[in-house]
Amino acid sequence: MNLNQLRYFECVGRLENYTRAARELHVSQPSMTTAIHKLEAELKLTLFVKQGRHIVLTSTGQQLLLVVQQSLQTLDDGVAQVIATNSQQPIKLRVGCIPTVIGTFLPQVLHEFEQAHPQQVTFELHSVTTEQVQSGLAAKTFDLGIAAADTREAGMREAGMHYQPLLKQPFIVIVAPTHPLANRRQLDLADLTDYPVLTYSPELLIGQKVQRTLQRQGVASQLKLRAAYPDELSIAGMVQSSLAVGLVADTLYLAAFDLVKIPVTVPEDLRVIYAMYRAANPQHAALQQLFQLFNSRTTTEDASN
């Protein structure tokens, strides 16, 4: 049994999927599968079983996964702490951030933090989706995540994770300037029943939030809904020259289009952007200081609005 086998097992056990685990760890699927089979043979334990086309952990596998995760966490944190204590190099914080924030709010705050901590901290930025932020935090390839999270939904606030709200993106409707609704100052969701409504795919977290909200507001069955789009760009492009309306979050992507934005009377924001990191991260002290800066910036902007 070696360290690579344990890391492979942790990843496959956490995801219960060889393909996704191989992609996350940047190894070939056959080599990962071989390593897991060797680990089972060496331990004389059955760690996974097939259910249809999928694999799931056995009860023995679940027990071992907890042990391995705790052990790898202790090892990784210890190594990082030794390096940080004895290295003259600045701490590098790897940040996974959704595209709508990485070019606006985030760089300003990170630059301010670097100025306040010269030669102590540097940032490595990655523009990724919300889902990739979450998987990166779980796999420890990101130290800090900036992404949407609905922590009010049951089970969405993950244990051991620190959250700091940064930005709110409300529900809005977008229409072409010649659309019959273009002169309205505000809309109810029921006002959209006569038109095709374009919104996000339910495969996305934001798409799932739209679906839940429409159900809560009692209009899901009344709308001519086309929930098949990956982002505001694709929705705005379709809306710009048609009678369709877009139900989207108000983001900077919309500035590139000739559209009218109309507020919607929905008693919740469509997307709340959070900074998040795991409490067990060895750079907890630096991340905690960064969260204090996030909090002060957020409080100041709220007070000025």
C-alpha positions, 0 to 999 in steps of 0.5 A: 500500500502506497500514498498514490493508492490512498490518494486514488482511493480517496478520490474514487471513494469521494466521487464514486466514479473512476472517470471523474476521479481520473480527470481530477487527479490527471491520471489515466483511468486504467492506471487508477482502476489497476491501483484500486484493484491492487489495494483491495487485493493487498488489504483483502477487502472489497471496497467497491461494488457495481450497481448497474453502470456505476460503482458505490462504496461498500460499508467497509469502503466507507469506513476506510474512506474516513480513515484515509481522508483524515490521514491525508488531511493530517499529512497535507496540513503538516507538510504545508505548515512545515513548508510555510514555517521554513520557506522564505517564499510568499504563501500562494493561495489558489483561487477558483472563481466564476467568470462574472466576478473574476474581472470586476470585484475580486482583483481589486480586493486581492490587490489591496490584500497583497499591498497590505501584506507585501512579499507574504501572499500571492494569488493564483487565479482560475476562471471556472464554473461554480461546480468546478469551484466546489470540486476544486475545494473538495480536492484541495486544488483550490484554497479559496472559492468564489462562487454562487451558493444557496446556503439557505437551502437545506443541506447546502451549507457544508460542514467545515466550510467558512462562507462570506457573502460578497455580492447579490445578483437579483432576478431580472427579465431581459427583452429586446428593445422592441418587445411589448414588455420593454416599457415596463418598470417592473414585472411579476413572473405571471406577466411572462406567461404569453412569451417563451421564457429562456433560462439556465439548464437545470444541470447547473446550480443556478438553473436548479435555483430558478426551478425551485423559485418558479415552483415556490411562486406557483408559476412553473406549469404556466410558463413556456419555459426553455431551460437549456442554456449554460449562461447569460451570454447564450440567453441574451443572444437568443433574446436580443432579436426575438419575442422571447424573454430571458429570466437571468441573473444581472451580470456584466455579461449583459452589457454587451447586448442591446437589451432592456433589463426589467426587475422582477418581483421575486422575494429572493435573489437569484444568485448570491456570490460567496467566498468560501474555504475549508476550515482545515486549510493549512493557510487558514490564518491568511484566509481568515484575514482575507475574509475580514477584508471581504467583510469590510468591503461588503459592509462599506458597499452595502452602506453606500447603496 
